[in-house]
């Protein structure tokens, strides 16, 4: 039986590289990311999500103030 390469380690490494800018971000940036992800999740059920750009802009304005 031949051994297959461990793709799981590769995936974990890739995921860490992808998440690094987020995990190393300042608290304000993390707050914006979390709130935007929540907004997007809340609109997933809609056939045609509307006003997401306005919602994101409002999140950014709230965090900046």
C-alpha positions in Angstrom: 0.0 0.0 0.0 1.4 3.4 -1.0 1.3 6.3 1.4 -0.6 9.4 0.2 0.8 12.8 1.0 -0.7 14.5 4.0 -2.8 17.2 2.4 -4.3 18.0 5.8 -1.1 19.6 6.9 -0.9 21.6 3.7 -4.5 22.8 4.2 -3.8 23.9 7.7 -0.7 25.8 6.6 -2.6 27.5 3.8 -5.5 28.4 6.1 -3.0 29.9 8.6 -1.5 32.0 5.8 -4.9 33.2 4.7 -6.1 34.1 8.2 -2.8 35.8 9.3 -3.8 39.3 8.1 -7.0 39.0 10.0 -5.6 37.5 13.2 -2.8 40.1 13.2 -5.1 43.1 12.5 -5.8 45.8 15.0 -8.9 45.5 17.1 -10.8 48.1 15.1 -10.2 46.1 11.8 -11.2 42.9 13.5 -14.4 44.6 14.7 -15.2 45.7 11.1 -14.5 42.3 9.7 -16.7 40.6 12.3 -19.6 43.0 11.7 -19.4 42.7 7.9 -19.4 38.9 8.1 -22.5 39.0 10.3 -24.2 41.4 7.9 -23.4 39.1 5.0 -24.6 36.0 6.9 -27.8 37.8 7.8 -28.5 38.5 4.1 -27.6 35.0 2.7 -31.3 33.9 2.8 -32.3 36.8 0.5 -32.6 36.1 -3.2 -31.3 39.5 -4.0 -29.5 41.0 -1.0 -29.8 44.8 -1.1 -28.1 47.7 0.6 -25.1 45.6 1.7 -22.7 48.4 0.6 -24.6 50.9 2.7 -24.6 48.6 5.7 -20.8 48.0 5.3 -20.2 51.8 5.1 -22.3 52.3 8.2 -20.2 49.7 10.1 -17.0 51.4 9.1 -18.3 54.8 10.1 -19.3 53.5 13.5 -15.9 51.9 14.2 -14.0 54.9 13.0 -15.9 57.4 15.2 
